[in-house]
Amino acid sequence: MSTQRFSTGKYFHWQDTTYEVKRLLPEGKLRIENVLTGDVIVIDISTLIEALFAGDLRFAVDGQDDHTRVEERYMTLTDYPEHLVAVARYRLQVIQPLLEMKAEGNCSAFQQVL
């Protein structure tokens, strides 16, 4: 049995997903975030404790975080939700002129923008 706690910033692996505890809420609830998708849910801590005792939940150990292994499985854009792909494409479109400036060797202009 782990001596870990459900405290802010802790990572745990549950239901084939790695989550981070984002905030402790009143009435025995937690706000947790899916580290891959960024989806945030509010859940009763008792649900997570039951999963921990049943062996369905495990904490990530420092230096061996499960979320890095989970992220390695997602190798193409088709593995990500459409809304995250759209955000990534938009961000690339916004920074594309800066990337082109650096590639052309116009570093002084690039540094001025930053």
C-alpha positions as CSV (number, residue, x, y, z in Angstrom):
1,M,0.0,0.0,0.0
2,S,1.3,3.4,-0.9
3,T,1.9,6.2,1.6
4,Q,1.1,8.8,-1.0
5,R,-1.8,11.2,-0.5
6,F,-4.2,12.9,-2.8
7,S,-2.6,16.3,-2.5
8,T,-2.2,19.1,-5.0
9,G,0.3,18.4,-7.7
10,K,0.3,14.6,-7.2
11,Y,0.0,12.3,-10.3
12,F,-1.8,9.0,-10.3
13,H,-2.8,6.4,-12.9
14,W,-6.5,5.3,-13.0
15,Q,-8.7,3.9,-15.7
16,D,-5.9,3.8,-18.2
17,T,-5.3,7.5,-17.8
18,T,-2.8,9.6,-15.8
19,Y,-4.3,12.4,-13.8
20,E,-2.9,15.3,-11.7
21,V,-4.6,16.6,-8.6
22,K,-5.2,20.2,-9.3
23,R,-7.2,21.3,-6.3
24,L,-8.7,20.0,-3.1
25,L,-12.3,21.0,-2.8
26,P,-14.7,21.1,0.2
27,E,-17.0,18.2,1.0
28,G,-14.4,15.5,0.2
29,K,-14.0,16.4,-3.5
30,L,-11.0,16.8,-5.8
31,R,-10.5,18.6,-9.1
32,I,-8.3,16.4,-11.2
33,E,-6.9,16.9,-14.7
34,N,-6.3,14.4,-17.4
35,V,-2.6,15.1,-18.3
36,L,-3.0,14.1,-22.0
37,T,-6.2,16.0,-22.9
38,G,-6.3,18.7,-20.2
39,D,-9.9,17.7,-19.3
40,V,-10.8,18.6,-15.7
41,I,-13.3,16.7,-13.6
42,V,-14.5,17.0,-10.0
43,I,-14.7,13.7,-8.2
44,D,-15.4,12.4,-4.7
45,I,-12.2,11.4,-3.0
46,S,-13.9,8.3,-1.7
47,T,-14.2,7.0,-5.3
48,L,-10.5,7.3,-5.7
49,I,-9.7,5.8,-2.3
50,E,-11.9,2.8,-3.2
51,A,-10.0,2.4,-6.5
52,L,-6.7,2.6,-4.6
53,F,-7.6,-0.1,-2.2
54,A,-9.0,-2.3,-5.0
55,G,-5.7,-2.0,-6.8
56,D,-7.2,0.0,-9.7
57,L,-5.4,3.2,-9.0
58,R,-1.7,3.8,-8.3
59,F,0.4,6.9,-7.7
60,A,3.2,7.9,-10.0
61,V,6.5,7.7,-8.3
62,D,8.9,10.7,-8.6
63,G,11.3,10.1,-11.4
64,Q,9.1,7.3,-12.8
65,D,5.9,9.2,-13.6
66,D,3.3,7.2,-15.5
67,H,2.2,10.2,-17.5
68,T,5.4,10.2,-19.5
69,R,4.8,6.5,-20.5
70,V,1.2,7.3,-21.4
71,E,2.2,10.2,-23.6
72,E,4.6,8.1,-25.6
73,R,1.7,6.0,-26.9
74,Y,0.3,9.0,-28.7
75,M,2.5,9.4,-31.8
76,T,0.2,11.0,-34.4
77,L,-2.3,13.9,-34.5
78,T,-5.1,11.4,-35.1
79,D,-4.5,10.1,-31.6
80,Y,-5.5,13.4,-30.0
81,P,-8.9,14.9,-29.7
82,E,-9.9,17.3,-32.6
83,H,-10.2,20.3,-30.4
84,L,-6.6,19.9,-29.2
85,V,-5.4,19.4,-32.8
86,A,-7.2,22.6,-33.8
87,V,-5.5,24.5,-31.0
88,A,-2.1,23.2,-32.0
89,R,-2.6,24.1,-35.7
90,Y,-3.7,27.6,-34.7
91,R,-0.7,28.1,-32.5
92,L,1.6,26.9,-35.3
93,Q,-0.1,29.4,-37.7
94,V,0.5,32.2,-35.2
95,I,4.2,31.5,-34.7
96,Q,5.0,30.4,-38.3
97,P,6.3,33.9,-39.3
98,L,8.7,33.8,-36.4
99,L,10.0,30.4,-37.3
100,E,10.6,31.5,-40.9
101,M,12.5,34.6,-39.7
102,K,14.8,32.4,-37.7
103,A,15.3,29.9,-40.5
104,E,16.2,32.8,-42.9
105,G,19.0,33.8,-40.6
106,N,17.4,37.1,-39.7
107,C,18.1,36.6,-36.0
108,S,18.2,40.3,-35.1
109,A,14.6,40.8,-36.3
110,F,13.6,37.5,-34.5
111,Q,15.1,38.8,-31.2
112,Q,13.4,42.1,-31.6
113,V,10.0,40.4,-31.8
114,L,10.8,38.3,-28.7
